[in-house]
Amino acid sequence: MKIVISVMGKDRTGIIALVSGLLYREQINILDITQTILQDLFTMVMLADISGSKLTFESLQEELAKVAKELNVEIRVMRADLFDAMNKV
């Protein structure tokens, strides 16, 4: 299953490392990534594939929530197929 992960918050050292490190440990493949800093606001969007992971979607959400709390940022996880469903009319 493909997922979209968005991260937003005050820029600080380690955001990319902690988020991507969790994905690596859980065998989640990052398919695409973009990140930018707008003044001191860090933003990142990742497209990832969780089909090789033992974590469920819900468990991944919980783990990323812990990372978000540690970093004091907001992390949202959505199923990529929701974007396709929203665009079908």
Backbone as a printed PyTorch tensor [residue, N CA C, xyz], in Angstrom:
tensor([[[  0.8380,  -1.1740,   0.0000],
         [  0.0000,   0.0000,   0.0000],
         [  0.8860,   1.2410,   0.0000]],

        [[  0.5320,   2.1980,  -0.8450],
         [  1.2580,   3.4620,  -0.8740],
         [  0.5940,   4.4400,   0.0850]],

        [[  1.4370,   5.2260,   0.7470],
         [  0.9610,   6.2120,   1.7080],
         [  1.6430,   7.5460,   1.4490]],

        [[  1.0230,   8.6050,   1.9260],
         [  1.5970,   9.9430,   1.8710],
         [  1.8140,  10.3950,   3.3070]],

        [[  3.0440,  10.8260,   3.5940],
         [  3.3980,  11.3170,   4.9290],
         [  3.7490,  12.7870,   4.7850]],

        [[  3.1010,  13.6360,   5.5660],
         [  3.4600,  15.0560,   5.5540],
         [  3.9620,  15.4480,   6.9430]],

        [[  4.9940,  16.2680,   6.9380],
         [  5.6180,  16.7300,   8.1790],
         [  5.7090,  18.2490,   8.1080]],

        [[  5.2880,  18.9230,   9.1730],
         [  5.3670,  20.3740,   9.1930],
         [  5.6390,  20.8520,  10.6190]],

        [[  6.5180,  21.8270,  10.7170],
         [  6.8070,  22.3990,  12.0250],
         [  8.0080,  23.3090,  11.9700]],

        [[  8.3800,  23.8400,  13.1040],
         [  9.5480,  24.7100,  13.1940],
         [ 10.7890,  23.8970,  12.8260]],

        [[ 11.6140,  24.4610,  11.9700],
         [ 12.8080,  23.7540,  11.5190],
         [ 13.7490,  23.4880,  12.6870]],

        [[ 14.3070,  22.2800,  12.6780],
         [ 15.3120,  21.9140,  13.6790],
         [ 16.1020,  20.7310,  13.1480]],

        [[ 17.2250,  20.4920,  13.7330],
         [ 18.0800,  19.3830,  13.3380],
         [ 17.4100,  18.0470,  13.6360]],

        [[ 17.5110,  17.1140,  12.6970],
         [ 17.0960,  15.7400,  12.9530],
         [ 15.7270,  15.3320,  12.4550]],

        [[ 14.9500,  16.2410,  11.8860],
         [ 13.5970,  15.8750,  11.4630],
         [ 13.6520,  14.7850,  10.4000]],

        [[ 14.3930,  15.0250,   9.3470],
         [ 14.4780,  14.0360,   8.2690],
         [ 15.0820,  12.7380,   8.7920]],

        [[ 16.1070,  12.8400,   9.5990],
         [ 16.7850,  11.6480,  10.1180],
         [ 15.8520,  10.7760,  10.9520]],

        [[ 15.0720,  11.3840,  11.8370],
         [ 14.1940,  10.5810,  12.6980],
         [ 13.0290,   9.9680,  11.9250]],

        [[ 12.4410,  10.7300,  11.0180],
         [ 11.3070,  10.1970,  10.2540],
         [ 11.7900,   9.1050,   9.3040]],

        [[ 12.8230,   9.3940,   8.5230],
         [ 13.3110,   8.3880,   7.5650],
         [ 13.9430,   7.2030,   8.2880]],

        [[ 14.5350,   7.4170,   9.4440],
         [ 15.1030,   6.3220,  10.2300],
         [ 14.0320,   5.3390,  10.6850]],

        [[ 12.9010,   5.8640,  11.1280],
         [ 11.7780,   4.9960,  11.5120],
         [ 11.3110,   4.1820,  10.3110]],

        [[ 11.1630,   4.8320,   9.1700],
         [ 10.7180,   4.1230,   7.9690],
         [ 11.7180,   3.0380,   7.5800]],

        [[ 12.9980,   3.3530,   7.6510],
         [ 14.0330,   2.3640,   7.3350],
         [ 13.9530,   1.1490,   8.2630]],

        [[ 13.8690,   1.4120,   9.5620],
         [ 13.8140,   0.3140,  10.5370],
         [ 12.5890,  -0.5860,  10.3210]],

        [[ 11.5100,  -0.0040,   9.8510],
         [ 10.2710,  -0.7550,   9.6630],
         [ 10.1070,  -1.2600,   8.2300]],

        [[ 11.1790,  -1.1830,   7.4510],
         [ 11.2110,  -1.6800,   6.0680],
         [ 10.1270,  -1.0390,   5.2000]],

        [[ 10.0030,   0.2620,   5.3500],
         [  9.0680,   1.0410,   4.5430],
         [  9.8950,   1.7960,   3.5080]],

        [[  9.5600,   1.5910,   2.2470],
         [ 10.3280,   2.1590,   1.1520],
         [  9.8530,   3.5670,   0.8220]],

        [[ 10.7550,   4.5350,   0.8260],
         [ 10.4410,   5.9040,   0.4150],
         [ 10.5440,   5.9540,  -1.1020]],

        [[  9.4210,   6.2430,  -1.7600],
         [  9.3680,   6.2840,  -3.2180],
         [  9.7060,   7.6630,  -3.7700]],

        [[  9.3110,   8.6920,  -3.0390],
         [  9.5690,  10.0640,  -3.4660],
         [  9.5300,  10.9510,  -2.2350]],

        [[ 10.2710,  12.0300,  -2.2930],
         [ 10.3320,  12.9390,  -1.1430],
         [ 10.6160,  14.3510,  -1.6330]],

        [[  9.9710,  15.2950,  -1.0060],
         [ 10.2760,  16.6960,  -1.2390],
         [ 10.2660,  17.3920,   0.1180]],

        [[ 11.1620,  18.3250,   0.2810],
         [ 11.1840,  19.0860,   1.5270],
         [ 11.6870,  20.4880,   1.2300]],

        [[ 11.2220,  21.4100,   2.0250],
         [ 11.6550,  22.7850,   1.8840],
         [ 11.5520,  23.4840,   3.2320]],

        [[ 12.2360,  24.5750,   3.3330],
         [ 12.1590,  25.4010,   4.5350],
         [ 11.7000,  26.7850,   4.0990]],

        [[ 10.5840,  27.2230,   4.6390],
         [ 10.0390,  28.5470,   4.3670],
         [ 10.2990,  29.3900,   5.6070]],

        [[ 11.2880,  30.2700,   5.5060],
         [ 11.7970,  31.0030,   6.6530],
         [ 12.2210,  29.9880,   7.7050]],

        [[ 11.4980,  29.8200,   8.8050],
         [ 11.9000,  28.8000,   9.7810],
         [ 10.8800,  27.6640,   9.8740]],

        [[ 10.0050,  27.5390,   8.8650],
         [  9.0020,  26.4900,   8.8340],
         [  9.4740,  25.3550,   7.9260]],

        [[  9.6270,  24.1740,   8.5170],
         [ 10.0540,  22.9840,   7.7770],
         [  8.8210,  22.2740,   7.2460]],

        [[  8.8570,  21.9010,   5.9670],
         [  7.7700,  21.1080,   5.3860],
         [  8.3710,  19.9700,   4.5750]],

        [[  7.7660,  18.8000,   4.6760],
         [  8.2280,  17.6380,   3.9290],
         [  7.0210,  16.7810,   3.5780]],

        [[  7.0280,  16.2610,   2.3590],
         [  6.0100,  15.3240,   1.9230],
         [  6.7350,  14.1140,   1.3370]],

        [[  6.3120,  12.9360,   1.7650],
         [  6.9180,  11.6900,   1.2930],
         [  5.8380,  10.7860,   0.7250]],

        [[  6.1640,  10.0890,  -0.3460],
         [  5.3450,   9.0030,  -0.8480],
         [  6.1020,   7.7400,  -0.4930]],

        [[  5.4590,   6.8190,   0.1800],
         [  6.1340,   5.6130,   0.6560],
         [  5.2660,   4.3890,   0.4030]],

        [[  5.9240,   3.2400,   0.4070],
         [  5.2390,   1.9610,   0.2140],
         [  5.4420,   1.1250,   1.4700]],

        [[  4.3310,   0.7570,   2.1270],
         [  4.4270,  -0.0060,   3.3780],
         [  4.1950,  -1.4990,   3.1760]],

        [[  4.0980,  -1.9440,   1.9250],
         [  3.7710,  -3.3530,   1.6830],
         [  4.8620,  -4.3050,   2.1780]],

        [[  6.1050,  -3.8500,   2.3250],
         [  7.1760,  -4.7050,   2.8230],
         [  7.3430,  -4.6680,   4.3340]],

        [[  6.5050,  -3.9030,   5.0140],
         [  6.6240,  -3.7270,   6.4610],
         [  5.6750,  -4.6490,   7.2140]],

        [[  6.0730,  -5.0010,   8.4230],
         [  5.1990,  -5.7780,   9.3030],
         [  4.2140,  -4.8720,  10.0460]],

        [[  4.4790,  -3.5460,  10.0330],
         [  3.5860,  -2.6050,  10.7070],
         [  2.2960,  -2.4350,   9.9220]],

        [[  1.2000,  -2.3330,  10.6350],
         [ -0.0550,  -1.9650,   9.9920],
         [ -0.0570,  -0.4530,   9.7850]],

        [[ -0.9740,   0.0110,   8.9630],
         [ -1.1230,   1.4450,   8.7350],
         [ -1.3540,   2.1680,  10.0610]],

        [[ -2.2230,   1.6180,  10.8840],
         [ -2.5530,   2.2290,  12.1750],
         [ -1.3480,   2.2480,  13.1160]],

        [[ -0.5730,   1.1690,  13.1220],
         [  0.6250,   1.1190,  13.9680],
         [  1.6520,   2.1410,  13.5150]],

        [[  1.7760,   2.3130,  12.1960],
         [  2.6950,   3.3230,  11.6740],
         [  2.2540,   4.7120,  12.1060]],

        [[  0.9640,   4.9780,  12.0490],
         [  0.4580,   6.2660,  12.5210],
         [  0.8510,   6.5080,  13.9780]],

        [[  0.7260,   5.4890,  14.8050],
         [  1.0830,   5.6140,  16.2240],
         [  2.5740,   5.8740,  16.4010]],

        [[  3.3990,   5.1590,  15.6590],
         [  4.8520,   5.3470,  15.7600],
         [  5.2650,   6.7400,  15.2870]],

        [[  4.6570,   7.2060,  14.1890],
         [  4.9770,   8.5450,  13.7000],
         [  4.4660,   9.6240,  14.6560]],

        [[  3.3820,   9.3470,  15.3650],
         [  2.8860,  10.2970,  16.3660],
         [  3.9060,  10.4710,  17.4910]],

        [[  4.5850,   9.3900,  17.8540],
         [  5.6430,   9.4780,  18.8800],
         [  6.7990,  10.3380,  18.3840]],

        [[  7.1780,  10.1440,  17.1290],
         [  8.2590,  10.9430,  16.5380],
         [  7.8400,  12.4110,  16.4850]],

        [[  6.5970,  12.6630,  16.0920],
         [  6.0910,  14.0340,  16.0160],
         [  6.1610,  14.7220,  17.3760]],

        [[  5.7900,  13.9900,  18.4100],
         [  5.8340,  14.5590,  19.7610],
         [  7.2700,  14.8670,  20.1660]],

        [[  8.1730,  13.9520,  19.8640],
         [  9.5830,  14.1600,  20.2000],
         [ 10.1610,  15.3820,  19.4860]],

        [[  9.7630,  15.5720,  18.2270],
         [ 10.2960,  16.6690,  17.4220],
         [  9.4800,  17.9580,  17.5410]],

        [[  8.3150,  17.8680,  18.1760],
         [  7.3980,  19.0020,  18.2710],
         [  7.0010,  19.5070,  16.8800]],

        [[  6.6050,  18.5550,  16.0220],
         [  6.1060,  18.8620,  14.6840],
         [  4.7860,  18.1310,  14.4860]],

        [[  4.1210,  18.4250,  13.3910],
         [  2.8930,  17.7100,  13.0480],
         [  3.2020,  16.7350,  11.9230]],

        [[  2.8110,  15.4860,  12.1010],
         [  2.9980,  14.4690,  11.0730],
         [  1.6350,  13.8470,  10.7810]],

        [[  1.2790,  13.8370,   9.4980],
         [  0.0240,  13.2170,   9.0680],
         [  0.3370,  12.1110,   8.0810]],

        [[ -0.4270,  11.0480,   8.1620],
         [ -0.2510,   9.8980,   7.2710],
         [ -1.5980,   9.6090,   6.6220]],

        [[ -1.5960,   9.4820,   5.2960],
         [ -2.8220,   9.1860,   4.5630],
         [ -2.5450,   8.0920,   3.5440]],

        [[ -3.5410,   7.3160,   3.2640],
         [ -3.4230,   6.3200,   2.1940],
         [ -3.4160,   7.0520,   0.8590]],

        [[ -2.4820,   6.7150,  -0.0170],
         [ -2.3760,   7.3880,  -1.3030],
         [ -3.5960,   7.1490,  -2.1760]],

        [[ -4.2600,   6.0130,  -2.0230],
         [ -5.4270,   5.7260,  -2.8610],
         [ -6.6010,   6.6640,  -2.5690]],

        [[ -6.5780,   7.3410,  -1.4240],
         [ -7.6220,   8.3260,  -1.1340],
         [ -7.5560,   9.4830,  -2.1150]],

        [[ -6.3540,   9.8450,  -2.5500],
         [ -6.2010,  10.9250,  -3.5190],
         [ -6.8210,  10.5330,  -4.8580]],

        [[ -6.6240,   9.2550,  -5.2460],
         [ -7.2230,   8.7720,  -6.4870],
         [ -8.7490,   8.7760,  -6.3790]],

        [[ -9.2610,   8.3330,  -5.2600],
         [-10.7100,   8.2780,  -5.0630],
         [-11.3310,   9.6710,  -5.0840]],

        [[-10.6400,  10.6640,  -4.5420],
         [-11.1520,  12.0240,  -4.5090],
         [-11.2220,  12.6230,  -5.9060]],

        [[-10.3800,  12.1580,  -6.8220],
         [-10.3280,  12.7250,  -8.1630],
         [-11.1860,  11.9850,  -9.1750]],

        [[-11.8370,  10.9120,  -8.7520],
         [-12.7300,  10.1810,  -9.6600],
         [-14.1280,  10.7760,  -9.5440]],

        [[-14.6380,  11.1840, -10.6520],
         [-15.9760,  11.7890, -10.6580],
         [-16.8470,  11.0670, -11.6350]]])
